[in-house]
Amino acid sequence: MRSTRDDDRSVRPTEEDEVAAAGSELIGGPAGKRALPGAGRWTPVRVIALVAIGMFALGMVQKLPCYEYGWFFGATTQYTHACYSDIPHLYSGRGFDAGLLPYFDRIPQALSGGMDYLEYPVLTGLFMQVAAWLTPGGGTIQHREQINWLVNAGMLMACTAVIAICSARTHRRRPWDALLIALAPAFALTATVNWDLFAVALTAAAMLMWSRSRVVLAGVLIGLATAAKLYPLLLLGPLFVLCLRAGRMKAFALSTVSAVATWLVVNLPVMLTHDAAGFHIREGWAKFYTFSQERPIDFGSIWLLISQRTGNPLVHANTYVSLLMVLGCLALVGLGLYAPRRPRFAQLAFLVVALFVLTNKVYSPQYVLWLIPLAVLARPKWRDFLIWQACEVLYFLGIWSYLAYTGSGDKHQGLPTEGYQLAIALHLLGTLYLCAVVVRDVLMPERDVVRRDGSDDPSGGILDGAPEVFAPGSVRRPGHTERSGATSVRWEAGSRP
């Protein structure tokens, strides 16, 4: 029997993961038994942050053909080079270059092509506005868009460092797991496609604060993240289920109230407008929500795949999405309550966000950024992670090649519809595969990589080592003992992840 409180040595991936051990041969092989990890200046967190920044820089280099030419000339150049980014297009297309204020100023049709207000949540709009303020005027529009992309890239690089540091520190004894985030190819490829990294950084910070039992600050960060992107709100669902099972509903209430209050503080000044008739919801603020509701099925979604294969336009897609999301959430509630042992927070957090991604009407390539940190915390297994990443990289290449095909007229240079459908299927199957192994870990906790050393829930904060208060499906397995408080666990001999 081992106790995590008796052994503070960091877990080394090369000692427990055969893929990590094989990969380490490229840099000299696994660390020796007498090595002192974390000694000197090169601590795991610093190494991971530097690797993440380096990979981000490589992702910027990958966008070079578009920076120099593809964003500005040629109908499909940015697609054939797979270097598309929303950032330079929306700098002028949403009125930032013209000095328009998001949510308050209506965007002329000539600039936006039909989008009368910015279609992003408030904090993302603020992020975009700050980048616009930092972009110097003068020169051609192409020059200003290039500089604005560089400014945004610098700010997103800072977000990348925050994600790497927070994720490396969330599981105290497993900092090296975050190396998966730093090296994730889909992370580098999609980091500057949009502004999603801002919300991902706030979410990673919220996960870190929860793991440190700072429930109010975690709630504040969830509220801020939700004000930047909608998906972080989903984390409150797993917290409710786990706190209910552990009898920690006061902590859940504090986090939820903090999240809601923070979201209101950020949104109310932009949300409400006042005239002689009283207060009203500002049309510009509501644009993100109305656009999300009204947009048809779009790229990357299972609904587009079904629609293209059947010829059915699926005009009631919103109903189908809502129904599947509700049923999926009910299934996750059942999983959380009836699992033989309380799941880890990161496991349920990953599953609920993956459910949202899989059922949504659209899957933009950068949405993979939402899942990468959660996937690493939920299932830090190099083989499974790389299988999923391979599927996501193929989808990333597939969507741009498909857009090149549809935009090249009679030339048809790129991936035809059937090929793009295969790319969508690969994305769906890769994500479902990772979900399946996480669900298996929940149902068979002896297979959970994180719990092999006797840990309970390193990212759980107040849930870590908490007793089972409400667990209708909890059973004690042969060979499994549990002791709350000390967090000591003994699994069956010979079990493997």
C-alpha positions as CSV (number, residue, x, y, z in Angstrom):
1,M,0.0,0.0,0.0
2,R,1.2,3.5,-0.9
3,S,0.0,6.8,0.2
4,T,0.4,10.0,-1.8
5,R,1.0,11.8,1.4
6,D,4.0,9.7,2.1
7,D,5.7,10.1,-1.3
8,D,6.1,13.6,-2.8
9,R,8.3,12.5,-5.7
10,S,6.9,13.6,-9.1
11,V,5.6,10.8,-11.3
12,R,7.8,10.4,-14.4
13,P,6.0,9.5,-17.6
14,T,9.0,7.5,-18.8
15,E,8.6,5.1,-15.8
16,E,4.9,4.3,-16.3
17,D,4.2,5.0,-20.0
18,E,5.8,2.8,-22.6
19,V,5.2,5.4,-25.4
20,A,6.7,8.2,-23.4
21,A,9.7,6.0,-22.6
22,A,10.2,5.1,-26.2
23,G,9.9,8.8,-27.3
24,S,12.4,9.9,-24.7
25,E,15.1,8.0,-26.6
26,L,15.2,11.0,-28.9
27,I,16.6,13.1,-26.1
28,G,18.8,10.5,-24.5
29,G,16.4,8.1,-22.9
30,P,14.4,7.9,-19.6
31,A,15.8,9.7,-16.6
32,G,17.9,7.6,-14.3
33,K,16.8,6.5,-10.8
34,R,19.3,8.9,-9.2
35,A,18.1,11.9,-11.2
36,L,16.8,14.8,-9.2
37,P,13.7,16.1,-11.0
38,G,13.0,19.8,-10.4
39,A,16.5,20.5,-9.1
40,G,18.0,23.8,-10.2
41,R,16.3,26.2,-12.5
42,W,14.9,23.7,-14.9
43,T,11.8,22.7,-13.0
44,P,9.1,20.6,-14.8
45,V,6.7,23.6,-14.9
46,R,9.4,25.9,-16.5
47,V,10.4,23.3,-19.0
48,I,6.8,22.6,-20.0
49,A,6.0,26.3,-20.3
50,L,9.1,26.8,-22.6
51,V,8.2,23.8,-24.7
52,A,4.6,25.1,-25.1
53,I,5.8,28.6,-26.1
54,G,8.3,26.9,-28.6
55,M,5.5,24.9,-30.1
56,F,3.3,27.9,-30.3
57,A,6.1,29.7,-32.2
58,L,6.2,26.8,-34.6
59,G,2.5,27.2,-35.2
60,M,3.1,30.8,-36.0
61,V,5.7,29.8,-38.6
62,Q,3.2,27.4,-40.1
63,K,1.0,30.5,-40.8
64,L,3.8,32.3,-42.6
65,P,2.5,31.6,-46.2
66,C,-0.8,33.3,-45.2
67,Y,0.9,36.1,-43.3
68,E,2.8,37.0,-46.4
69,Y,0.2,36.3,-49.1
70,G,-2.6,33.9,-48.4
71,W,-4.9,36.1,-46.3
72,F,-4.9,38.8,-48.8
73,F,-4.5,37.4,-52.3
74,G,-5.9,34.3,-54.1
75,A,-9.3,32.7,-53.4
76,T,-8.0,29.5,-51.9
77,T,-4.3,30.1,-51.0
78,Q,-5.0,30.2,-47.2
79,Y,-6.8,26.9,-47.5
80,T,-4.3,25.0,-49.7
81,H,-1.5,26.0,-47.2
82,A,-3.8,25.2,-44.2
83,C,-2.9,28.5,-42.6
84,Y,-6.3,30.2,-42.3
85,S,-7.0,32.5,-39.3
86,D,-10.1,34.5,-38.4
87,I,-7.9,37.2,-36.8
88,P,-6.8,39.3,-39.8
89,H,-10.2,39.0,-41.5
90,L,-12.2,40.1,-38.5
91,Y,-9.9,43.0,-37.6
92,S,-11.3,44.9,-40.6
93,G,-14.5,42.8,-41.1
94,R,-15.9,43.7,-37.6
95,G,-14.9,47.3,-37.6
96,F,-11.9,47.3,-35.3
97,D,-9.7,49.0,-37.9
98,A,-12.4,51.6,-38.4
99,G,-12.5,52.4,-34.7
100,L,-16.0,50.9,-34.0
101,L,-16.7,49.8,-30.5
102,P,-18.0,46.2,-30.2
103,Y,-21.6,45.7,-29.1
104,F,-22.3,49.4,-29.1
105,D,-21.6,50.4,-32.8
106,R,-23.4,48.8,-35.6
107,I,-21.1,47.4,-38.3
108,P,-21.7,48.6,-41.8
109,Q,-22.8,45.9,-44.2
110,A,-19.9,46.8,-46.5
111,L,-17.4,45.7,-43.8
112,S,-19.1,42.7,-42.2
113,G,-20.9,41.1,-45.1
114,G,-24.2,40.9,-43.1
115,M,-23.0,40.6,-39.5
116,D,-24.3,43.8,-37.9
117,Y,-22.6,43.3,-34.5
118,L,-19.7,41.3,-33.1
119,E,-20.7,37.7,-32.6
120,Y,-18.5,36.9,-29.7
121,P,-19.0,37.0,-25.9
122,V,-18.0,40.1,-24.0
123,L,-14.6,39.2,-22.7
124,T,-13.5,37.8,-26.1
125,G,-14.7,41.1,-27.6
126,L,-12.6,43.0,-25.0
127,F,-9.6,40.8,-25.9
128,M,-10.0,41.7,-29.6
129,Q,-10.5,45.4,-28.7
130,V,-7.3,45.5,-26.6
131,A,-5.4,44.0,-29.5
132,A,-6.9,46.6,-31.8
133,W,-5.9,49.4,-29.5
134,L,-2.3,48.0,-29.5
135,T,-2.2,47.9,-33.3
136,P,-0.6,51.1,-34.6
137,G,-2.4,52.9,-37.4
138,G,-0.9,54.0,-40.7
139,G,0.2,52.0,-43.7
140,T,-2.0,49.8,-45.9
141,I,-4.9,47.7,-44.6
142,Q,-2.8,44.6,-45.3
143,H,0.1,45.9,-43.1
144,R,-2.4,46.8,-40.2
145,E,-3.9,43.3,-40.4
146,Q,-0.5,41.7,-40.3
147,I,0.5,43.7,-37.2
148,N,-2.9,43.0,-35.5
149,W,-2.4,39.3,-36.0
150,L,1.1,39.6,-34.5
151,V,-0.3,41.5,-31.5
152,N,-3.1,38.9,-31.0
153,A,-0.5,36.1,-31.4
154,G,1.6,37.7,-28.6
155,M,-1.4,37.8,-26.3
156,L,-2.4,34.3,-27.2
157,M,1.2,33.1,-26.5
158,A,0.8,34.5,-23.0
159,C,-2.4,32.5,-22.7
160,T,-0.5,29.4,-23.8
161,A,2.0,29.9,-21.0
162,V,-0.8,30.2,-18.5
163,I,-2.4,27.0,-19.7
164,A,0.9,25.1,-19.5
165,I,1.7,26.4,-16.0
166,C,-1.8,25.9,-14.6
167,S,-2.2,22.4,-16.1
168,A,1.3,21.3,-14.9
169,R,0.4,22.4,-11.3
170,T,-3.1,21.1,-11.1
171,H,-1.9,17.5,-10.4
172,R,0.8,18.1,-7.8
173,R,2.7,14.9,-8.3
174,R,2.2,14.7,-12.1
175,P,3.5,17.9,-13.6
176,W,5.1,16.1,-16.6
177,D,1.6,15.2,-17.8
178,A,1.2,18.7,-19.1
179,L,4.0,18.0,-21.6
180,L,1.3,16.4,-23.6
181,I,-0.4,19.8,-23.9
182,A,2.8,21.5,-24.8
183,L,3.6,19.0,-27.6
184,A,0.1,18.5,-28.9
185,P,0.2,19.1,-32.7
186,A,-3.4,20.2,-32.9
187,F,-2.7,22.8,-30.2
188,A,0.1,24.4,-32.3
189,L,-1.9,24.2,-35.5
190,T,-5.0,25.9,-34.2
191,A,-3.7,28.3,-31.5
192,T,-4.0,31.4,-33.7
193,V,-7.0,30.4,-35.8
194,N,-9.3,32.3,-33.3
195,W,-9.3,33.7,-29.8
196,D,-10.3,30.5,-28.0
197,L,-7.1,30.2,-26.0
198,F,-8.2,33.1,-23.8
199,A,-11.2,31.1,-22.5
200,V,-9.0,28.0,-22.3
201,A,-6.5,29.8,-20.1
202,L,-9.2,31.1,-17.7
203,T,-10.6,27.5,-17.5
204,A,-7.2,26.0,-16.8
205,A,-6.7,28.6,-14.0
206,A,-10.2,27.7,-12.6
207,M,-9.2,24.0,-12.6
208,L,-6.0,24.9,-10.7
209,M,-7.8,27.0,-8.1
210,W,-10.4,24.2,-7.5
211,S,-7.5,21.7,-7.1
212,R,-6.2,24.0,-4.4
213,S,-9.6,24.1,-2.6
214,R,-10.0,27.8,-3.4
215,V,-13.7,27.4,-4.4
216,V,-14.7,31.0,-4.6
217,L,-11.7,32.0,-6.8
218,A,-12.4,28.9,-9.0
219,G,-16.0,30.1,-9.4
220,V,-14.8,33.6,-10.3
221,L,-12.6,32.2,-13.0
222,I,-15.3,30.0,-14.3
223,G,-17.5,33.1,-14.6
224,L,-14.8,35.0,-16.4
225,A,-14.2,32.0,-18.7
226,T,-17.9,31.8,-19.5
227,A,-17.9,35.5,-20.3
228,A,-15.2,34.7,-22.9
229,K,-16.7,31.4,-24.3
230,L,-19.8,29.5,-23.4
231,Y,-18.4,26.0,-22.8
232,P,-16.7,26.6,-19.3
233,L,-20.2,26.9,-17.8
234,L,-20.5,23.2,-18.3
235,L,-17.9,22.6,-15.6
236,L,-20.5,23.4,-13.0
237,G,-22.4,20.2,-13.9
238,P,-19.6,17.8,-12.9
239,L,-19.0,19.9,-9.7
240,F,-22.6,19.5,-8.7
241,V,-22.6,15.7,-9.2
242,L,-19.3,15.2,-7.4
243,C,-20.1,17.6,-4.5
244,L,-23.5,15.9,-4.1
245,R,-21.8,12.6,-3.8
246,A,-19.2,13.9,-1.4
247,G,-21.5,16.0,0.7
248,R,-19.8,19.2,-0.3
249,M,-22.8,21.2,-1.5
250,K,-21.8,24.3,0.3
251,A,-18.6,24.5,-1.7
252,F,-20.5,24.0,-4.9
253,A,-22.9,26.7,-4.0
254,L,-20.1,29.2,-3.3
255,S,-18.5,28.4,-6.6
256,T,-21.7,28.7,-8.5
257,V,-22.7,32.0,-6.9
258,S,-19.2,33.4,-7.5
259,A,-19.4,32.3,-11.2
260,V,-22.8,33.8,-11.8
261,A,-21.9,37.0,-10.0
262,T,-18.7,37.4,-11.9
263,W,-20.5,36.8,-15.2
264,L,-23.1,39.4,-14.4
265,V,-20.5,42.0,-13.3
266,V,-18.7,41.6,-16.7
267,N,-21.8,41.4,-18.8
268,L,-24.3,43.8,-17.3
269,P,-22.6,47.0,-18.3
270,V,-22.7,45.8,-21.9
271,M,-25.9,43.9,-21.7
272,L,-28.3,46.6,-20.7
273,T,-29.2,49.8,-22.4
274,H,-31.5,52.5,-21.1
275,D,-33.9,54.9,-22.7
276,A,-37.2,56.6,-21.7
277,A,-39.0,53.3,-21.7
278,G,-36.6,51.7,-19.2
279,F,-33.9,49.1,-19.4
280,H,-33.6,46.8,-22.4
281,I,-31.2,44.1,-23.6
282,R,-28.7,45.6,-26.0
283,E,-29.0,44.1,-29.4
284,G,-25.2,44.1,-29.9
285,W,-24.7,42.1,-26.7
286,A,-27.3,39.6,-27.6
287,K,-25.8,38.9,-31.0
288,F,-23.6,36.0,-29.8
289,Y,-26.6,34.2,-28.4
290,T,-29.0,34.9,-31.3
291,F,-26.3,34.0,-33.8
292,S,-25.6,30.7,-32.0
293,Q,-29.3,29.9,-32.0
294,E,-30.1,30.8,-35.6
295,R,-27.0,29.5,-37.4
296,P,-27.6,26.4,-39.5
297,I,-25.6,23.2,-39.2
298,D,-22.1,23.9,-40.2
299,F,-18.6,22.5,-40.8
300,G,-17.3,19.5,-38.8
301,S,-20.5,18.5,-37.0
302,I,-22.2,15.2,-37.1
303,W,-25.3,17.0,-38.3
304,L,-23.5,18.2,-41.4
305,L,-22.3,14.6,-42.0
306,I,-25.9,13.3,-41.7
307,S,-27.3,16.1,-43.9
308,Q,-24.8,15.6,-46.7
309,R,-25.2,11.8,-46.7
310,T,-29.0,11.9,-46.6
311,G,-29.9,15.1,-48.4
312,N,-32.0,16.2,-45.4
313,P,-31.4,19.8,-44.4
314,L,-32.2,19.1,-40.7
315,V,-34.0,22.3,-40.2
316,H,-34.8,21.2,-36.6
317,A,-31.2,20.7,-35.7
318,N,-31.5,22.9,-32.6
319,T,-34.1,20.4,-31.2
320,Y,-31.9,17.4,-31.9
321,V,-28.8,19.1,-30.4
322,S,-30.8,20.0,-27.2
323,L,-32.3,16.6,-26.9
324,L,-28.9,14.8,-27.3
325,M,-27.2,17.2,-24.9
326,V,-29.9,16.7,-22.2
327,L,-29.8,12.9,-22.6
328,G,-26.0,12.9,-22.5
329,C,-25.9,15.0,-19.4
330,L,-28.4,12.7,-17.7
331,A,-26.1,9.8,-18.6
332,L,-23.1,11.6,-17.1
333,V,-25.1,12.3,-13.9
334,G,-25.8,8.6,-13.7
335,L,-22.2,7.8,-14.3
336,G,-21.0,10.2,-11.6
337,L,-23.5,8.9,-9.0
338,Y,-23.4,5.2,-9.8
339,A,-19.7,4.6,-10.6
340,P,-18.1,2.2,-8.1
341,R,-15.9,5.1,-6.9
342,R,-16.4,8.8,-7.2
343,P,-15.0,9.9,-10.5
344,R,-12.2,12.5,-10.7
345,F,-13.3,16.1,-11.5
346,A,-11.2,16.2,-14.6
347,Q,-12.8,13.0,-16.0
348,L,-16.3,14.3,-15.8
349,A,-15.2,17.8,-17.0
350,F,-13.7,16.3,-20.1
351,L,-16.7,14.1,-20.8
352,V,-19.2,16.9,-20.5
353,V,-17.2,19.3,-22.8
354,A,-16.6,16.4,-25.2
355,L,-20.4,15.8,-25.2
356,F,-20.9,19.5,-26.1
357,V,-18.4,19.3,-28.9
358,L,-19.8,16.1,-30.4
359,T,-23.4,17.2,-30.4
360,N,-22.9,20.9,-31.4
361,K,-24.1,22.2,-34.8
362,V,-20.6,23.2,-35.7
363,Y,-17.1,22.0,-35.0
364,S,-14.5,24.7,-35.8
365,P,-10.9,23.3,-35.9
366,Q,-9.9,25.4,-32.9
367,Y,-12.5,23.8,-30.7
368,V,-10.0,21.0,-30.0
369,L,-8.2,23.6,-27.7
370,W,-11.1,23.3,-25.3
371,L,-10.5,19.6,-24.9
372,I,-6.7,19.3,-24.9
373,P,-6.0,20.4,-21.2
374,L,-9.0,18.5,-19.9
375,A,-8.1,15.4,-21.9
376,V,-4.6,15.4,-20.4
377,L,-5.9,15.7,-16.8
378,A,-8.5,13.1,-17.4
379,R,-6.4,10.5,-19.2
380,P,-2.7,11.2,-19.2
381,K,-1.8,8.3,-21.4
382,W,0.4,9.1,-24.4
383,R,-0.9,6.4,-26.7
384,D,-4.5,7.3,-26.3
385,F,-3.8,11.0,-26.5
386,L,-1.7,10.7,-29.7
387,I,-4.3,8.5,-31.4
388,W,-6.9,11.3,-30.7
389,Q,-4.4,14.0,-31.8
390,A,-3.8,12.2,-35.1
391,C,-7.5,12.2,-35.8
392,E,-7.7,15.9,-35.0
393,V,-4.7,16.8,-37.2
394,L,-6.3,14.9,-40.1
395,Y,-9.5,16.8,-39.6
396,F,-7.6,20.1,-39.5
397,L,-6.0,19.3,-42.9
398,G,-9.3,17.9,-44.2
399,I,-11.4,21.0,-43.6
400,W,-9.0,23.4,-45.3
401,S,-8.5,21.0,-48.2
402,Y,-12.3,20.7,-48.6
403,L,-12.7,24.5,-48.6
404,A,-10.0,24.7,-51.2
405,Y,-11.9,22.2,-53.3
406,T,-15.2,24.1,-53.0
407,G,-13.6,27.4,-53.6
408,S,-11.5,26.5,-56.7
409,G,-14.4,26.3,-59.1
410,D,-14.1,23.9,-62.0
411,K,-10.5,23.1,-61.0
412,H,-11.6,21.1,-57.9
413,Q,-8.2,21.3,-56.3
414,G,-8.5,19.7,-52.9
415,L,-10.6,17.2,-51.0
416,P,-14.0,16.4,-52.4
417,T,-17.1,16.1,-50.3
418,E,-16.7,12.3,-49.6
419,G,-13.2,12.9,-48.4
420,Y,-14.3,15.7,-46.0
421,Q,-17.0,13.4,-44.7
422,L,-14.3,10.9,-43.9
423,A,-12.3,13.6,-42.1
424,I,-15.4,14.5,-40.0
425,A,-15.9,10.8,-39.2
426,L,-12.2,10.5,-38.0
427,H,-12.7,13.5,-35.7
428,L,-15.9,12.0,-34.2
429,L,-14.4,8.6,-33.8
430,G,-11.2,9.9,-32.3
431,T,-13.1,11.9,-29.7
432,L,-15.4,9.0,-29.0
433,Y,-12.5,6.7,-28.5
434,L,-10.9,9.0,-25.9
435,C,-14.3,9.4,-24.2
436,A,-14.6,5.6,-24.1
437,V,-11.3,5.1,-22.3
438,V,-12.2,7.8,-19.8
439,V,-15.5,6.2,-19.1
440,R,-13.8,2.8,-18.7
441,D,-11.4,4.4,-16.1
442,V,-14.5,5.7,-14.2
443,L,-16.2,2.3,-14.2
444,M,-12.9,0.4,-13.6
445,P,-10.9,2.8,-11.4
446,E,-8.0,0.3,-11.1
447,R,-7.3,1.1,-14.8
448,D,-7.0,4.9,-14.1
449,V,-3.4,6.0,-14.7
450,V,-3.7,8.8,-12.1
451,R,-5.0,6.6,-9.4
452,R,-2.4,3.8,-9.8
453,D,-0.1,5.4,-7.1
454,G,-2.9,5.5,-4.6
455,S,-4.1,9.0,-5.4
456,D,-7.8,9.8,-5.1
457,D,-8.6,13.0,-7.1
458,P,-5.5,15.3,-7.4
459,S,-7.6,18.0,-9.2
460,G,-10.5,17.6,-6.9
461,G,-9.5,20.0,-4.1
462,I,-12.0,19.5,-1.3
463,L,-13.2,16.4,-3.1
464,D,-9.8,14.7,-2.8
465,G,-10.1,12.0,-0.2
466,A,-13.6,13.1,0.8
467,P,-15.9,10.4,2.2
468,E,-18.8,9.0,0.1
469,V,-22.0,10.6,1.4
470,F,-24.4,10.0,-1.4
471,A,-23.4,7.2,-3.7
472,P,-26.3,4.9,-4.6
473,G,-24.3,2.8,-6.9
474,S,-21.1,2.5,-4.9
475,V,-19.9,-1.0,-4.2
476,R,-16.7,-2.3,-2.7
477,R,-14.7,-4.5,-5.1
478,P,-12.6,-7.5,-4.1
479,G,-9.1,-6.3,-3.5
480,H,-10.1,-2.6,-3.1
481,T,-9.7,-0.8,0.1
482,E,-10.3,2.9,0.7
483,R,-9.4,5.2,3.6
484,S,-10.7,8.7,3.5
485,G,-8.4,11.5,4.8
486,A,-5.1,9.7,4.1
487,T,-6.1,9.0,0.5
488,S,-4.6,5.5,0.6
489,V,-5.7,3.0,-1.9
490,R,-4.8,-0.6,-2.8
491,W,-5.7,-1.9,-6.2
492,E,-5.7,-5.5,-7.4
493,A,-2.3,-6.8,-8.2
494,G,-1.3,-6.8,-11.8
495,S,-3.9,-4.3,-13.0
496,R,-2.7,-2.2,-15.9
497,P,-4.1,1.0,-17.5
